[in-house]
Amino acid sequence: MAQQTAVKWFIEQLPTRIVNMYHKEIEQAKQMEKEQIKEGYIMSLLDGDNKIRRDAEQYYNETYNK
C-alpha cells in the first residue's frame, strides 16, 4: 500500500466542492510537496562524492504513487 502524503490526506478531508473550487492551488501544493520529498531524499543519499545512490523520482513514485 502506498504511503499517503500530508497534502493528499488533507485533500481527502475537504468537501468535494472545496477541492473543485481550489483545484489549481491543490495541484500546486501537491507538486511542491513532491519536490520537497524528492529533495529530502536526495540530501539523505548523497555520499562523500555527492553521487546519488538512487533516483529520487523513482523513490517518490514507488513510495507515494502506488
Residue pairs with C-beta under 8 A, 6 or more apart in sequence:
1 66
2 63
2 64
2 65
2 66
3 63
3 64
4 64
5 30
5 33
5 34
5 37
5 64
6 33
7 26
7 29
7 30
7 33
8 30
8 64
11 19
11 26
11 30
19 26
34 60
34 64
37 60
37 64
38 56
38 57
38 59
38 60
39 56
41 56
41 59
41 60
42 52
42 56
45 52
45 53
45 54
46 52
47 53
